[in-house]
């Protein structure tokens, strides 16, 4: 995981990689990630740490990448 939004590239050239990007308030993003974990979609710890959205003080983003076979 990384804390620097500049180091996370939401668009990956590898066509096998699915990238999920969640943007919202920190509480809502955490709730969504926990819901995905509860449903067995993703591991909660596999997401990036919440990163502040540029020019949007009340929002954060988290990124998750998965290789699809």
N, C-alpha and C positions, 0 to 999 in steps of 0.2 A: 504494500500500500504506500501511497505517497500523499503528501500534504500540499504539493505544488500543482495547481490546476494547469500550469503550462506544460507539465510533464505528462499529463494524461491526454491521450489523443482519442477522442470519441469515435473517430473514423479510422478503422484499421483496414489496410489494403488486402489482408488475407480474407477471402470470401467465406472461409469456414468459421470465422469468429463473429459471434453475435454480441453486440454491445448494447447494454441497457443503461440509460441515463435517466436519473430521477432528479427533478428539480422542484423545490418547494420550501416551506418553512422547515427548520430543523426537526421539529416535532413530527410533522407530516412525513418527511422523508424517512425518519427512523421508524415510524409506524408502518409505512409501506414495506420497508426492508424486513421488518419483523413478520409482517403478514406473508410476504413471499417465502420466508423461512418456515413459517407455520404450515404453509401449503406444500412444502417440499420442493419449491421451485428453485431456490438458491440458498446457500449457506449465508447466514447473516454476516459472518466474518470475511466473506469473499468480496464484499463491496469495498470501494475506497472509503477513506475517512471523509466526513462531510467537508466540503470546500466552499468558501464563500463565493457567491455569484458576483462577478464584476458589475458594478453600477446598480446593484440591487441588494441593499443592506440587510433585508429581512429574509433572504433566500440563500439556500445552500444547494449543492449538487453532489451526488454520489454516482460512481460509475462501476459497472460490473461487466466483465468480458468472459465469454464461454465459447469453447471450441465446439462447434456442431459437427457431428460425424454424418 
